[in-house]
Amino acid sequence: GCGHFFLGSQVANSGACPVCSRNLEDVHALDNVLELPDAVARRAGRISADEEDRTRRGFDVEPYFRYGSRKSEGELKAGETAIGKLVYAREGELILVNHGFRASDEKGFRYCAKCRTWIAGEESEASHVDEDGRNRCTAGGTEEDVRQGIRLYVHGFHDFLTLALRAPDGVDPAEFGWSLLYALAYGFEIAYSAEESEIGCYLFCDPEIEGQIRLLLYEQDEGGAGLVNHLTE
């Protein structure tokens, strides 16, 4: 709930979150995940209707973080009053997880393990495994060969910072958090002449503590260019 992630063997070996101290016994781990390798894009003169549809629908992509050893902490103060805790991570770990189409009720993607084909949805899967269907699996795959709920992710090392604070009483935490997050992100871009594509941001609302939110600001480029470090100074 706070945005910290566990990967691989850490899932089974972690009893509590090191960031928010939440008990992880009732937190479900995702089993069907696939890391995307580095890829090279090339400009195409035309795109297919499928690509246009993916662009229109968009994806539900969420970042998650792990501070690492090179971190520094501080407080955000209004006068003498501390109103938030700031943590800056130099080349901390970041994963971006694609949970599926933004406009769909289904979480994750479908994949045929027989022919290694991505399947768009329930109707496409039905025709893919139908023995008499026009779009029958070329490798003879069945329903048992179709994996559902697959999340895709990329893993890298980025400079980022988190700001944990409480929303004012009587204010919706999510609305307040997103408003503050975009104000900080846009103000940062203006102050340091940064491009919008250089800085990413996300909001986490802590389910254990009412009104508690955590803002994440991170550099999009892996390795870090020192942009976010300016904000800590």
C-alpha positions, 0 to 999 in steps of 0.5 A, spaced: 500 500 500 505 504 501 509 503 494 515 499 496 515 492 492 518 485 493 521 481 488 523 474 487 525 470 493 524 477 497 516 475 497 517 469 501 522 471 506 518 478 508 514 478 514 513 486 514 514 492 510 520 496 511 517 502 509 510 502 513 511 496 517 505 493 515 504 486 516 504 482 509 501 476 511 494 478 508 497 481 502 497 477 496 503 476 491 502 476 484 504 470 481 504 471 473 509 476 472 513 477 466 519 482 465 520 485 459 527 485 456 530 492 453 527 493 446 529 498 440 524 502 437 524 504 430 519 509 427 514 506 422 510 510 417 504 507 418 500 503 424 495 498 424 488 499 427 490 494 433 496 500 435 491 505 434 486 502 439 491 500 444 493 508 444 486 510 445 485 505 450 491 506 454 494 502 459 494 502 467 501 503 469 504 503 476 511 505 479 513 501 485 520 503 489 525 500 493 530 505 496 536 501 496 542 503 500 544 510 498 538 514 501 538 520 505 532 523 509 529 529 511 523 533 513 518 538 510 517 544 514 512 549 515 515 554 519 518 550 525 512 544 524 514 538 520 509 536 516 512 531 512 518 526 511 522 526 505 526 520 503 531 521 497 534 515 493 540 515 489 539 510 484 534 506 487 530 501 484 524 502 481 519 497 477 513 500 472 508 494 472 503 494 466 496 492 469 492 491 463 488 496 459 485 502 463 478 501 460 478 494 462 475 491 468 480 485 467 486 485 470 493 483 466 493 480 460 492 473 456 497 469 453 497 462 449 503 458 452 503 454 446 503 458 440 506 464 444 501 469 442 498 475 446 490 474 446 486 481 447 480 478 451 475 473 453 472 473 446 479 472 442 480 467 447 474 463 445 476 463 438 483 462 439 481 455 442 475 453 438 477 447 434 472 450 428 474 457 429 477 461 424 482 464 429 484 457 431 491 456 435 496 454 430 499 450 435 493 446 437 492 450 444 487 449 449 484 453 455 489 450 459 494 453 455 492 460 456 495 464 462 490 469 465 492 475 469 499 476 467 502 483 469 508 486 465 514 490 468 520 493 467 526 494 472 531 499 473 535 504 477 533 511 478 533 517 482 527 518 486 524 521 492 518 520 496 514 525 501 510 522 506 504 526 509 497 527 512 492 530 508 488 535 511 482 533 516 475 533 512 479 533 505 479 527 500 486 524 501 486 522 494 484 528 491 489 532 495 494 528 494 494 528 486 493 535 486 499 536 490 503 531 486 502 535 480 503 542 483 510 539 485 511 536 478 509 542 474 513 547 479 519 542 478 519 542 471 518 550 471 524 551 476 529 547 473 527 547 466 525 540 465 521 536 460 515 533 462 517 527 459 523 527 464 519 526 471 514 521 473 510 521 479 505 517 482 500 517 489 500 512 494 494 512 499 496 508 505 490 503 507 492 502 514 492 509 516 487 514 514 489 520 511 496 518 510 499 519 503 506 518 500 508 522 493 513 519 489 517 523 484 522 519 479 527 521 473 524 517 467 531 516 465 535 510 468 541 512 472 539 519 474 541 526 471 541 529 478 534 533 477 531 530 483 537 531 487 535 539 486 529 538 489 532 536 496 536 541 496 
